[in-house]
């Protein structure tokens, strides 16, 4: 999962170089840029689904990462509307599992460092 999230950030940064440069805008403008670019990305995927394949095929990715590009079929699609209560419950359960795992790993780290 982490690999996919990192790859998504890589794709978005390759598409919009503005995300790789120091910001030269006021903070009230800076906070609007990532959501606007995410909306544009989703719009492009909705109206030109082949665009992501073209982008991935035509972009040069950092070879030092040692990561292969994921299969295009592993990318999720756009939602057809608001999540159902079952989808929301499943997402909340997953979030809680991730948080619990992170907490347990942190507690283990504290213990190995003698800080607990």
N, C-alpha and C positions, 0 to 999 in steps of 0.2 A: 504494500500500500504506500509506504513512504517513497519508494522509487517512483511510483506513478505521480504522486503529488509533486515531487521534485521535478519530474519531467514536464508536468503541466506548467510549473513556474518557468522552466527553461523555454518552453514553446512560447509562452506569453511574452517573455523578455526578448526573444528573438523577433517576434512579430512587432513589438513596440519598443524600440530602443530607448524611448523616454524613461523606461523603468530601470535602465542600467546606468543612467547618468545622474549626477547630483542635481537635485531639484533647484530650480531657480524661480520658484513661484512662492507666493505667500502660502502659509499653512492651510488656509481655508480652501485654496485651489488644489494643493497637493493631496488633501484627503479625498477629493472627488475623482482624481485620476484613475486609481486602480478599479473602483467600481464601474466607472465609465468604460474603461477598456475591457473589463469582464463582460459588460453588456454588449459591447461591439463584437467581442469574440463570439458570444452566444448568438448574436444576430447573424453573423457570418455563417456559423455552423448550421443555423436553421435554414437559411436561404441558399447556402452553397455547401452542402455536406462534404463534397470532395475537397474543399479548401484545406482542411486539416491534413489530408493525405498529401496534397501538393506541398503544403508548408513543410511537413516533416521530410519529404523526399528532397526538397530543394534547399533546406537549411543545413549549414555546417554546425554540428554540435561539438562541444568541447570533448576531444578524445581523451583528455586526462581524467575525465570522470570515470572511465572504464565501464560505462553503462551502455547497454544496447537500447535502441529505440523499442518501445513496447509495440506489440501488435496493434494495428489501428482498431481492430474489433474490440479492444479492451477499453476504449474510450466510451464514457457514458453518453447518453443522448440527452436532449433537452426534456425537461419535465412538461407534461401535458396539462398541468394545472397545479393547484396547491397539493401538498402531500396528504394522503389519507391518514386517518388516526393510526392505522396499523403501521404505515411507513414511518410516521413520527415516533411511535413507540419503539420500533426497531432501531431507528437512528439514535434515540435517547439511550437505549440499552447499549448500543455499540459505543457511544460516547462515554457512558459510565464505566464500561469494561476497560476502555483505553485509559481513563483517568485512574481507575483502581490499579491497573498494571503499572502506570507511571508512578503512583504513590508507593507501591510495593518496591519498585526498583530504587526509588529515592531512599526509602527506609533502609534497604539493603546496603546502598552506597554509604549512607550515614553510619551504619553499623560497621562496615569494613574500614571506614576512616576513623573509627573510635569516637564519633561525635554523638552517639546515642547512648 
